[in-house]
Amino acid sequence: MPRSIELYLSDLLQASDDILEFTRGVDYAGYESNRLLRAGVERLFTIIGEAMRQLDQHHPAYLHGIIEARKIIDFRNILVHQYATVDDEEVWSAVQSKLPLLRNQVAELIQAGKR
């Protein structure tokens, strides 16, 4: 049974906030050299991608509020199914350039749902 839209959005927001908190003050060299941090960030990105996949399957109208939703789901698939070829630079780039925008889009959807 699918979960509520609010729970999927909450998962997206929490995972995004966690990644941003865990990487605050860290540069790429620090990220690349910290195996635990890389594993945690990748795990949280899989949660983000799976929540997006579930939204796409059960509540597709909500994905219109998220730019690059399909790419996020595809990124999850790479992390899960092609884990041996994950590029640390690509993950770090997503943390730095894509995640803040995603986090803001999700927060806006949550706020819109409260109105």
N, C-alpha and C positions, 0 to 999 in steps of 0.2 A: 504494500500500500504506500503510495507516495506521501511524502511529508508536505507540510504547508509551505507556501511561498515564503512566509516570514522566516521559517526555520532555515530554508536554503539560503536566503539573503543574509541571515544572521551568521551562518557558517562562512559565507563569502567574506563578510566584514571582519569576523574574528580572525580568520586565517590570514587575511591581508594585514590586519593590525599586528598580528604576531610576527609575520615576516618583517614588517617595517621596524618593529621593536627589536627583534633579534639582530638585525643588520645595522641598526643605528650606530654610527661612529666607526663602522667597519669599512675598509676599502677592499678593492678586488683581491689584493694579495692576502689580506686577512681572511677573506671569504674562502679563497682557493686553498689556503693552508689549514683550514679548520674543517676536518672531516665531519664532525658532529653538526656544525652549523650548516654545511652543505646538505647533509641528510635531512635535517629539520626543515630547511627551506624547500627542498624538493618534495618532502612529504606534505607540507602545507600547500604547495602548488598543486599536488594531486587532489587534495581536498577541494581546492578552488575549482579545478577542472571537473571533478565529479559532481560537485554541487551545480555547476553550469550545465553539465550533461543531463542531470536530473531535471533541472528547470526546462531545458530544451525538450525533454521527453514529456513532461507532465504539465508544464505551464509555459509554453513557448512564447506567448505574448510578452513575457517579462524580459526576454532576451533583447528585445528592440531597444531597451534602455541601456544596453551594455555594448559599447563599441568593441569590435573584434571578438565577439563571443565565440564564434566558431574556432578562431585561432587559439583561444584559451583552452577549449576542449581538446583540440589537436595537440597542444603542448602537454596536456595531461596524459594523452595517449603515448606520446614519446617517452615521458618520464616513467610510465608504468610498463610499457611493452618494449621499449628500446633503451632501457636503463643503462646498458653497457656503452652506449654511444652518446650519452648526455654530455653536452658541451657546457662546462662551468661558465664560460664567458657569456653564453646565451642566457643561462639562468640568471646570472648577475645583471645582465642588460635588462631582463624582464623586471627584476627587482627595482632597478634604478629608474627605468623609463616608462614602463607599462603599469606597474602595480599601483603607484599613487593615483593614476587616472581611474583605474578599475575601482579602487577603494572609494573614490569620490562618487563614481557612478552608482555603486551599490548603496552608499549612504543616502544619495538622493532618492533612489527607489524606496528605501526604507522610510524616509521622511514623507514621501508622496503617499505611501500606504497608510500612514498615521493620520492623514488629513481626511 
